[in-house]
Amino acid sequence: MRYEFIESRIFTAYLPDYLSDDEYAAFQEFLCEHPDAGDRVRGAGGVRKVRWNRPGCGKSGGVRVCYYARNRAGQIWMLVIYAKSTRDSIPGHVLKALREEMENADE
């Protein structure tokens, strides 16, 4: 299935710091094939967190991407991207609030 990718402002702002256009395209292709990849974030209302390794960066050079798949709508909302070395996680309630904000803007 092909998905429409919708980015939060936070995601769009930080994306160039972590992934090239080609790396992001590869990640999007991966999510199209595996929309339920990663782990569900507790308390985040269905938001998932996936670990993505960047070529040539080693294990600690990977990124974390939090996203929400709206399978019936054919959309994947890209919420947050950050380096593994920056922080371990983002609290579920923060991700849930971001997802709800995007949901309200979509109406």
Summary of the structure (lengths in Angstrom):
residues: 107
radius of gyration: 13.0
end to end distance: 23.5
largest distance: 41.0
contacts: 293
relative contact order: 0.23
helix: 38%
strand: 26%
